[in-house]
Amino acid sequence: MLRWKNERKGSTALLIKGARRVGKSTLVEEFAKREYKSYILVDFAHASNEIEELFQNTHDLDYFFFRIQNLYHSTLYKRESVIIFDEVQLQPLARQAIKYLVKDGRYDFIETGSLLSIKKNVQNIVIPSEETRMTLHPMSFEEFCWAVNDEHTPNAMNEAFLMKRAMGQAVHREWMRSLRLYMLIGGMPQAVDTYIQTNNLQQVDEKKREIIQLYEDDFRKIDPSGIASRIFMDIPSQLTSNANRYMISSATDSRTTETTHTIIQDMVDSMVVNLAYHANDPNVGLGLNKNHNRYKMYMNDTGLFLTLAFWDKDYTENLIYDKLLSDKLKANLGYVYENLIAQMLYTAGNELFYYTFPDDNKHNYEIDFLLSRGSKIVPIEVKSSGYKTHKSLDAFCERFSSRISNRILLYTKDYQKDGMTTCLPVYFTPFL
């Protein structure tokens, strides 16, 4: 955001998009307080009729700026002030006006909104090209550590990753416990703040349930049939089934149709879910071989995913959280780590791909994630518990040996080398 301010110097507006409750409004207002002499925040979720009427006619910008300063009792300074359009999707005319407001050049402009809602409300307006778009994800593990006053751990992890050495059981156990705490709470700011304020995981879970219910309500708005909501709520079940794709028929009792494809795209645009697509030919330029009809679905936040996985209870008892934190819950949590790794890779800027191919016993080998690095690819297999073999990774590397740079196993143990395979603890994922 600071780079945008310093380099663009008002030549574009900044559009911050992200899922609901991810912290867009708070972030933008804090930025305005720190970096500008003054600011005006127009919250279209609570805007008065007078504010709404301002955008009916923006031809006279002198009058527009005069009115908005008086309505908000705030003084704007040329090239030292910013105007924020919060929840801009609720007032499409405000977004259309960005073209002329930016051209005027007096002030900076920042917009926030959900990409899905923005798309649904722009049919009758001209989309401004004078926008720099950025995405706000849930808090990363590093940001979570900052929030709980632990700046040391992520820096130490990065150094350990670069050294490519085992850290020993004491350090490894401590780092895994920090990571599991992040998995339990997640990166939604309200959930993290609830943990900091109360130190009570049951209250954290209740906050996460509120967010999930909000998402479910949003999906019912875009799809009154309930298909989107059922697809969303079935994500944990789909991952535990070990199917090599998301099975729409299992979640909705219906076949995939053109309408379903539209619903899935709307869910992706909401930024509540992440899709990993099957790469039909695993090679550099993975997007060229993306199978749009074959994908896995993950949640954008593993803390929300974990609450959804235990949705059958009125609340997730602290007992469950305690066992998860101490790594003593008997349930197979491989799917939780898989969702976490998907979240970490996506947040780091990687599009998600996986690959499956048949073995000799009419089953499938599966590479959980594929990364493109330089002129080669990096296959990743995920193991949640102690590993004994990595047959899928070995078979894949034998089949596509000329295409591979590094082969990686992500698991819950300390760093080690197993032949040509690099075995990395899960907390190294963000550095890949």
C-alpha positions, -999 to 999 in steps of 0.1 A, spaced: 0 0 0 29 24 8 45 15 -25 13 24 -43 11 57 -25 47 67 -32 50 54 -67 15 61 -82 12 95 -65 -26 96 -71 -26 84 -107 -47 54 -97 -71 45 -70 -62 15 -47 -88 -13 -46 -84 -36 -17 -104 -68 -22 -108 -97 1 -133 -120 19 -158 -106 44 -143 -101 79 -108 -103 67 -99 -68 80 -100 -46 49 -118 -16 66 -96 -16 97 -64 -19 76 -73 9 52 -83 33 80 -51 26 100 -31 33 68 -49 66 63 -42 76 99 -5 69 96 3 81 61 -20 112 54 -26 146 70 -63 139 69 -88 114 55 -125 109 50 -140 74 53 -172 70 34 -188 37 47 -215 29 21 -230 3 45 -241 33 67 -241 62 43 -268 89 46 -291 98 17 -271 130 13 -239 110 7 -257 87 -18 -270 117 -37 -235 132 -40 -226 105 -65 -256 111 -88 -237 140 -103 -199 143 -101 -193 167 -130 -187 196 -106 -158 183 -85 -153 215 -67 -188 213 -54 -184 175 -47 -153 180 -25 -169 211 -8 -200 190 1 -181 159 13 -158 179 36 -188 196 52 -208 164 55 -179 147 73 -167 179 91 -132 172 78 -107 193 59 -89 178 29 -55 190 18 -42 188 -18 -20 157 -22 -19 151 15 -54 136 20 -71 104 11 -108 96 6 -118 60 14 -149 43 -2 -156 15 22 -178 -14 9 -178 3 -25 -198 -25 -40 -229 -10 -23 -226 22 -44 -216 14 -80 -217 51 -90 -189 58 -65 -167 33 -83 -176 47 -117 -167 82 -105 -131 70 -97 -121 77 -133 -128 114 -129 -118 117 -92 -83 103 -100 -79 124 -131 -87 155 -110 -55 147 -90 -62 165 -58 -65 136 -34 -57 99 -32 -86 73 -32 -88 39 -17 -117 15 -22 -125 -17 -3 -150 -45 -12 -157 -81 -18 -148 -91 -54 -180 -111 -57 -203 -82 -46 -183 -58 -68 -189 -81 -98 -226 -83 -91 -231 -46 -89 -213 -33 -120 -236 -43 -148 -247 -7 -156 -215 13 -149 -182 19 -166 -155 -1 -148 -126 23 -141 -92 14 -155 -75 37 -131 -73 12 -103 -44 -7 -87 -59 -39 -72 -45 -57 -42 -58 -87 -23 -60 -90 15 -57 -126 28 -63 -138 63 -34 -132 86 -4 -154 77 14 -175 103 41 -148 105 15 -121 111 -2 -143 137 31 -146 156 34 -108 155 -1 -104 169 7 -127 199 40 -108 205 63 -134 190 85 -119 164 114 -143 170 98 -176 158 91 -167 121 125 -151 117 142 -182 133 122 -205 110 133 -186 80 170 -189 91 166 -226 98 151 -231 63 180 -214 47 205 -234 67 187 -267 57 195 -283 90 174 -301 117 167 -280 148 164 -308 173 133 -321 191 129 -293 217 128 -265 191 108 -285 167 81 -294 193 79 -257 203 75 -246 166 49 -272 158 29 -262 189 30 -226 177 18 -237 142 -10 -258 157 -22 -228 177 -23 -209 144 -42 -237 128 -68 -237 156 -74 -200 157 -67 -191 121 -60 -157 106 -93 -139 107 -86 -108 127 -117 -111 149 -108 -146 159 -72 -136 167 -83 -106 187 -107 -128 207 -79 -151 216 -56 -123 226 -84 -107 248 -98 -138 264 -72 -166 260 -104 -188 257 -105 -211 227 -142 -218 231 -149 -181 226 -126 -181 196 -146 -209 182 -179 -191 187 -164 -161 169 -154 -183 140 -189 -198 138 -203 -163 135 -181 -157 105 -190 -191 89 -227 -183 93 -221 -150 77 -205 -167 47 -233 -192 45 -258 -164 45 -239 -147 17 -239 -179 -4 -276 -182 0 -280 -146 -13 -261 -154 -45 -277 -188 -48 -312 -192 -32 -313 -228 -43 -288 -236 -15 -263 -254 -37 -234 -229 -30 -241 -232 8 -240 -270 6 -208 -271 -15 -192 -248 11 -203 -267 42 -192 -300 26 -155 -290 21 -141 -309 52 -161 -340 42 -148 -339 7 -112 -336 18 -115 -365 43 -130 -388 16 -96 -389 -2 -113 -384 -35 -91 -370 -63 -115 -341 -69 -144 -323 -54 -175 -344 -61 -204 -320 -67 -229 -349 -68 -219 -360 -33 -224 -325 -19 -256 -315 -37 -272 -348 -50 -271 -334 -85 -248 -335 -115 -225 -306 -125 -242 -282 -148 -234 -248 -163 -252 -232 -134 -230 -251 -110 -199 -238 -128 -212 -203 -123 -218 -209 -87 -183 -223 -82 -168 -192 -98 -189 -170 -76 -176 -189 -46 -140 -184 -58 -147 -147 -63 -159 -144 -28 -124 -153 -17 -138 -176 9 -125 -207 -9 -93 -217 -28 -93 -242 -57 -65 -265 -66 -68 -275 -102 -57 -308 -117 -27 -302 -141 -33 -326 -170 3 -323 -180 26 -315 -151 52 -292 -166 64 -256 -165 35 -233 -173 10 -253 -152 -18 -229 -161 -16 -240 -197 -28 -275 -187 -53 -266 -160 -84 -288 -159 -112 -264 -150 -136 -294 -144 -114 -312 -120 -104 -295 -88 -101 -297 -50 -116 -271 -28 -100 -256 3 -111 -229 27 -92 -196 27 -86 -199 65 -76 -231 82 -90 -218 116 -125 -216 99 -119 -249 82 -113 -266 116 -144 -252 131 -164 -263 101 -150 -298 104 -165 -300 139 -197 -282 129 -219 -311 142 -214 -299 178 -231 -269 194 -196 -256 200 -161 -271 198 -153 -278 234 -120 -266 248 -112 -303 253 -110 -309 215 -89 -277 211 -66 -288 239 -61 -322 223 -54 -307 189 -30 -283 204 -10 -310 221 -13 -333 191 -32 -360 210 -65 -361 191 -69 -395 175 -88 -383 144 -67 -382 112 -58 -346 108 -41 -350 74 -68 -330 57 -63 -301 81 -26 -299 73 -35 -301 36 -58 -271 39 -31 -252 58 -5 -259 32 -29 -248 4 -36 -216 23 1 -209 29 10 -216 -7 -18 -195 -21 -12 -166 2 25 -166 -9 13 -160 -45 12 -196 -59 -17 -208 -79 -27 -243 -67 -22 -274 -88 -21 -311 -81 -17 -343 -102 -30 -378 -101 -21 -409 -121 -29 -446 -119 -6 -471 -102 -3 -508 -110 -31 -519 -86 -59 -498 -102 -55 -471 -76 -41 -436 -80 -9 -419 -70 -14 -383 -61 9 -354 -58 -8 -330 -35 8 -297 -48 29 -287 -78 50 -255 -79 66 -241 -110 101 -228 -103 123 -215 -131 124 -241 -159 114 -270 -136 86 -281 -113 86 -290 -76 63 -318 -66 50 -318 -30 35 -347 -10 19 -341 23 20 -364 53 4 -354 86 19 -381 108 51 -401 109 59 -412 74 73 -445 62 72 -442 25 64 -416 -2 54 -439 -30 34 -412 -50 64 -388 -49 88 -416 -60 66 -428 -88 60 -392 -100 97 -384 -100 106 -415 -119 80 -407 -145 89 -371 -150 125 -370 -139 137 -345 -165 111 -319 -154 119 -319 -117 142 -297 -96 134 -305 -60 112 -332 -46 96 -323 -12 77 -341 15 59 -318 40 52 -335 73 51 -330 111 87 -341 119 120 -322 118 141 -316 87 159 -345 71 170 -358 38 157 -392 25 177 -400 -5 168 -374 -31 137 -363 -12 138 -333 11 116 -338 41 105 -305 55 84 -297 86 51 -280 77 61 -247 91 86 -243 63 58 -241 37 58 -203 34 94 -202 24 90 -225 -6 
